[in-house]
Amino acid sequence: MRRCSLLVVLAALAAAAPARADEVEDKAKALVAAQKKKAEANWALLAAGEPVHLETDHFLIYAPKALEKTLKDAGTLVESEYKTGREVLNFPEKTEPWKGKLTVYLFGERAQFTAFVRRVEKRRLVSGETSSMMAADDVLHVAVSPPQNKWEWPAEAQAAEQVGAALLQRRAGVGTILPEWLVSGFGRATYYRTLPKHELTLADRRLAADLVAKKKKTARDIWTGPLEADEAGALGGALADFFAYGPGAPNFEKLLEGFKPEENVEKKTMEQALDKTKINKEKIEPNWKSWVASPK
């Protein structure tokens, strides 16, 4: 009787396993379908005409028809950025950075991006802003527009940068307020590592090295700020690259932990995060300056 009962139990478990797998898959499909519906509803608020779209393994990409030819390359780029960033951030095994798929809005005109910020994100546009990222489950998206100045990156590269930023924010925790230089800098640094020979990567690395050598910019300048607009991207990328992919990498996860809020301290400075984690601040400056001259 015991053997018979055991066989019955095993048979029941075997039958239940596929059912549970099917249920998980159905829920995942339903979530992505809801995300698509929300993206389409958001687009309808913009009066930007019918969008074109592309679905990849981890992203839903929407753009005006004028950008249809760029969708495939944009999809490849953000997926590559995703792979690079996900690996270095050491997400727990079998844990996805976000639920469903992250929506990427590529805009061909600044007016479309401006309308998106005001009508969808429901906030005021920051002066000079050309991209945005929101990492919470219910507002999971990236939105980018064409550059407004010669030092700003093209929209597709901005999209990859913002995807890296979203990965970092999800790893740190949506409730953890990270400094802007670190969020955007990590996205930029991940682009460097994804496309190490690309002209944008090489130009940023040269600029960062020049700013340190000729203008005597320091790591502390980056985290205390403010920096000139044409310098901030390359310097933030260089420092984030140092911490996430360079000599500071062994302590990077610890650094992110240092920014977690505590009682009566919702938003921490870099100094507070370093003090919390006991990372040796005195070694950062000389090591970073040496590394910026010849990053590896």
C-alpha positions in Angstrom: 0.0 0.0 0.0 2.8 2.4 0.8 4.4 1.8 -2.6 1.1 2.3 -4.3 0.5 5.5 -2.5 4.0 6.8 -3.4 3.4 6.1 -7.0 0.1 8.0 -6.9 1.8 11.0 -5.3 4.7 10.9 -7.9 2.2 10.7 -10.7 0.3 13.6 -9.4 3.4 15.7 -9.0 4.5 14.9 -12.6 1.1 16.0 -13.9 1.2 19.2 -11.8 4.7 20.3 -13.0 3.8 21.1 -16.6 0.6 22.8 -15.5 2.6 25.1 -13.2 5.1 25.8 -16.0 2.2 26.6 -18.4 0.7 28.9 -15.7 3.9 30.9 -15.3 4.3 31.2 -19.1 0.7 32.4 -19.4 1.2 35.0 -16.7 4.4 36.2 -18.4 2.6 36.6 -21.8 -0.3 38.4 -20.1 2.1 40.9 -18.5 3.9 41.6 -21.8 0.5 42.0 -23.5 -0.5 44.6 -20.8 2.8 46.4 -21.2 2.2 46.6 -25.0 -1.3 48.0 -24.4 0.1 50.6 -22.0 2.8 51.6 -24.4 0.3 52.0 -27.2 -2.0 54.1 -24.9 1.0 56.3 -24.0 1.8 56.8 -27.6 -1.7 57.8 -28.4 -1.3 60.8 -26.0 1.5 62.2 -28.1 -0.3 62.9 -31.4 2.7 61.5 -33.2 0.9 59.3 -35.7 0.9 55.5 -35.8 4.0 54.0 -34.3 6.2 51.2 -35.6 7.4 48.7 -33.1 9.8 45.9 -32.5 9.8 43.2 -29.8 13.0 41.6 -28.7 13.8 39.2 -25.9 13.8 41.9 -23.2 12.4 45.0 -24.8 9.4 46.6 -26.5 10.6 49.3 -28.8 8.3 52.0 -30.2 9.2 54.8 -32.7 7.5 57.0 -35.3 7.3 55.6 -38.8 10.2 57.8 -39.9 12.5 55.8 -37.7 11.3 52.3 -38.9 14.7 51.5 -40.6 16.5 52.1 -37.3 14.5 49.7 -35.2 16.5 46.5 -35.9 19.8 48.1 -35.1 18.4 49.8 -32.0 17.0 46.4 -30.8 20.4 44.7 -31.3 22.2 47.6 -29.5 19.9 47.6 -26.4 20.0 43.8 -26.1 23.9 43.9 -26.3 23.9 46.6 -23.6 21.5 44.5 -21.5 23.8 41.5 -21.7 26.9 43.4 -20.7 25.3 45.2 -17.8 23.4 42.2 -16.5 26.6 40.2 -16.3 28.6 42.7 -14.4 25.8 43.5 -11.9 25.6 39.9 -10.7 21.8 39.7 -10.4 20.8 36.7 -8.2 20.6 33.4 -10.1 17.3 32.9 -12.0 16.3 36.4 -11.1 15.3 38.8 -14.0 16.2 42.5 -13.7 12.6 43.4 -14.3 9.2 41.9 -14.8 8.1 41.4 -18.4 9.8 43.7 -20.9 11.2 47.2 -20.7 9.6 49.7 -23.1 11.9 51.9 -25.2 10.5 55.0 -26.9 12.6 56.4 -29.7 11.6 59.8 -30.8 12.7 61.5 -34.0 11.8 65.0 -32.8 12.3 66.8 -29.6 8.7 67.9 -29.5 7.6 64.3 -29.3 10.0 63.7 -26.3 8.8 66.9 -24.7 5.2 65.8 -25.0 6.0 62.4 -23.6 7.7 63.9 -20.5 4.7 66.2 -19.8 1.8 63.9 -20.7 3.1 60.4 -19.8 5.7 61.0 -17.1 3.7 64.0 -15.9 6.6 66.2 -14.9 8.4 69.3 -16.1 11.2 68.9 -18.6 14.7 69.6 -17.2 16.6 72.1 -19.3 18.8 70.4 -21.9 17.2 67.0 -21.2 17.2 64.6 -24.2 16.4 61.2 -22.5 14.7 59.8 -19.5 14.4 56.5 -17.6 12.0 55.2 -15.0 12.7 51.9 -13.3 9.6 51.1 -11.2 7.5 48.1 -12.3 4.5 50.3 -13.2 6.4 52.9 -15.2 9.2 50.8 -16.6 10.5 52.6 -19.7 13.3 54.5 -21.4 12.6 57.5 -23.7 15.1 59.3 -25.9 15.2 62.1 -28.5 17.8 63.5 -30.9 20.8 65.3 -29.5 20.5 69.0 -29.1 24.3 69.7 -28.8 27.3 68.4 -30.6 28.6 66.6 -27.4 25.4 64.6 -26.9 25.0 61.1 -28.2 22.6 60.0 -31.0 19.2 58.7 -29.9 20.0 55.0 -30.3 23.2 55.3 -28.2 21.2 57.3 -25.6 18.7 54.4 -25.5 21.5 51.9 -24.7 22.9 54.2 -22.1 19.5 54.5 -20.4 19.0 50.7 -20.5 22.3 50.4 -18.6 21.1 53.0 -16.2 17.8 51.1 -15.7 19.7 47.9 -15.0 21.8 49.6 -12.3 18.8 51.1 -10.6 17.0 47.7 -10.5 20.1 46.1 -9.0 20.5 48.8 -6.4 16.7 48.7 -5.7 14.1 51.2 -6.9 13.9 52.7 -3.5 17.7 53.5 -3.4 18.5 57.0 -4.6 21.7 56.8 -6.6 23.6 59.9 -7.7 22.9 61.0 -11.3 26.6 60.7 -12.3 26.6 57.1 -11.3 23.3 56.1 -12.9 24.0 57.7 -16.2 27.7 57.0 -16.0 27.1 53.3 -15.6 24.9 53.3 -18.7 27.7 55.0 -20.5 30.4 52.8 -19.2 28.4 49.7 -20.2 28.2 51.1 -23.7 32.0 51.4 -23.6 32.3 47.7 -22.7 29.7 46.7 -25.2 31.3 48.6 -28.1 34.9 49.2 -27.0 36.1 50.3 -30.5 33.1 52.5 -31.3 33.8 56.1 -32.1 31.7 57.3 -29.2 33.6 55.1 -26.7 37.0 56.2 -28.0 36.0 59.9 -28.1 34.7 59.7 -24.5 37.9 58.0 -23.3 40.1 60.6 -25.0 38.0 63.5 -23.5 38.1 62.1 -20.0 41.9 61.6 -20.2 42.4 65.2 -21.5 40.2 66.6 -18.8 42.2 64.9 -16.1 45.6 65.6 -17.6 45.0 69.2 -18.8 42.2 70.6 -16.6 43.2 68.6 -13.5 39.7 67.2 -13.1 39.4 64.9 -10.1 37.1 62.0 -9.1 35.8 64.2 -6.3 34.8 66.9 -8.9 32.6 64.3 -10.5 30.7 63.3 -7.4 30.5 66.7 -5.8 29.8 68.6 -9.1 28.5 70.4 -10.9 30.4 69.8 -14.1 30.2 71.6 -17.5 27.6 70.0 -19.7 30.1 69.0 -22.3 32.4 67.4 -19.7 29.9 65.6 -17.5 29.1 62.6 -19.7 32.7 61.5 -20.4 33.8 62.1 -16.8 30.9 60.4 -15.2 31.3 57.5 -17.6 35.0 57.2 -16.8 34.4 57.1 -13.0 31.5 54.7 -13.3 33.7 52.5 -15.6 36.5 52.5 -13.0 34.1 51.4 -10.3 32.0 48.9 -12.2 34.5 47.4 -14.8 37.9 48.6 -13.7 40.1 48.5 -10.6 37.1 49.4 -8.4 35.0 46.4 -9.5 35.7 44.2 -6.5 34.0 46.9 -4.3 31.2 47.9 -6.7 28.4 45.8 -5.2 29.5 47.1 -1.8 29.3 50.7 -3.0 25.8 50.2 -4.2 24.8 48.8 -0.8 26.3 52.0 0.7 23.6 54.1 -1.0 20.7 52.2 0.5 18.5 54.5 2.7 18.6 54.3 6.4 16.5 55.8 9.1 16.3 59.6 8.7 18.7 59.4 5.7 16.7 58.8 2.5 19.3 60.1 0.1 23.0 59.5 0.6 26.0 61.4 -0.8 29.0 59.6 -2.3 31.0 60.5 0.8 28.4 58.9 3.0 28.2 55.7 0.9 32.0 55.4 1.0 32.1 55.9 4.8 29.3 53.3 5.2 31.2 50.7 3.2 34.6 51.6 4.5 36.1 51.8 1.0 39.4 53.5 1.2 38.7 57.0 -0.2 42.3 58.0 -0.3 43.2 55.4 -2.9 40.4 56.2 -5.3 41.9 59.5 -6.6 45.4 58.2 -7.6 44.1 54.9 -8.9 41.4 56.5 -11.0 43.8 59.1 -12.5 46.3 56.5 -13.4 43.6 54.3 -14.9 41.9 57.1 -16.9 45.1 57.6 -18.8 45.0 54.0 -20.0 41.7 52.2 -19.2 41.5 48.4 -19.6 
